[in-house]
Amino acid sequence: MCRAAMLASQPRATAGASLNSNRPGSTWAGPELAALLSLRSSARHSAEDEVARILSPALGTLRSNPKLITVMLNCLAQSRRADLAERVLSTLCDNKLEVNVFHCSAVISSLGKSGAWPKALSLLWKLP
């Protein structure tokens, strides 16, 4: 489990920097990450709706600080949640957030390591 996920599961007083923290180099351990990690693998449609619902309050912060997106996607990858990382990336695109090469790389790597190489290859071909 990644450091951010461990922090997210701790009580708020000791959880470290929150999603709303603007400190350089801070670790994202907001309630959104904990909620994402608690999602179970389920029907794709309902999971996409849940990801959108969870991320909705944080979209403004994520838009202004893309490094938080990288931290989130890397944490999902380290937690072996490639399916969820892919859904997060899709949700970000649907909400017109700028997705960069670091975000795509985290998801591609996660998909590849989970054996979903056709999905990883498909995402790679979609890169500008």
N, C-alpha and C positions, 0 to 999 in steps of 0.2 A: 504494500500500500504506500502511495506517495506521501510525502510530508504534509502537503496541503490537505489530503484526505484525512490524515490522522488528526490534524488541527481542527478540521471541520467537525469531526465527531466529538470533540471535547466541548465542555461548557464554554459559553461565549466569553467569560472573563479571562480565560486562558487560551482562547482560540487564535491569538495572533491577529494579524491584520485582516480586516473585513474587506468585502468586495468594494466598499466605498472608500477604502484607503487610497490616498494618492501618493503615499510615500514611495520614492524610487526603490525598486528591488523588493517591495513588500510581497509577501506570499498571500495568494488569494485563498482564504479559508472561509468564505461566506456561506450562508445557509443554502445558497443555490447549489454549490458543489455537493454539499451533504445530501440535498434532496435528489440531485442527479444520480449520485452513487447509490442511493437507496432504491432507485427504480429497478424493477425486475424486467428481465427480457420477456416481452409479451407481444401481442399483435402490433405490427408496425404502425398502423394508423393511430391507435390509442397512445402508443409511446411517443409518437411525434407531437401529438396534442399535449401530452404531459411535459415534454421538453420545452415546448413553446410557452406553456403556462409557467413553468419554473423560471425560465430565463427572462420572461417579459419584464419584471420589475428592474432587472439589471441591464437591460439593453443600452440605456444611455451611458452608463459607466463603461460597459464593454466597448461601445462605439468610441469613447474618448480615450480608452487605454487598451489597445489591442494586445499588449503583453499579457493582460489578464486572460485573454482568450487562449493564448499559447500555453499558459500555466494550466488552465482548465483542461485543455485537450491532452496535454502531456500527462496530467494526473489520471485522466480517464484511460489513456493508453497504458500507463503503468499499472492501473487497476484491472487490466485486461478487459476493458469495456469498449472494444472497437466498434461494436454496433451502436453504442450510445455516442461515442465520439463522432461517428458519421452522422447521426441524427442531429447532434448539436451543430455541426458544420452546416447541415442543410437548413436548420432553423435560422442560423445567422445569415445565410444567403437570402432566405425568404424575407427576412426583416431588413434587407438592404445594408447590412453591416459589411464593411470591407474585409474580405478574407485574403490573407497574404500567404506567401510561400511557406512560412513557418507553420501556420495553421494547417495547411494542406499536407505538409510533410509529416506532421504529428499523426494525422489521421491515416495517411498512406502507410506509414510505418506500422501503426497499430493494426490496420487491416491485414497487412502482409504477414505480420507475426502471428495473427490469429488464424491464418490459413485462408483468409478471404482475398486471395491475390487477384481474382478477376475484378472485384470491387476496387481494390487498390489500383489496379491498372486502369480501370475506367476513370477513376478520379484523376490519375496522373495525366491521362489524355485530355481531360477537361481544363487543365491548367492553361492560362494564357501564355 
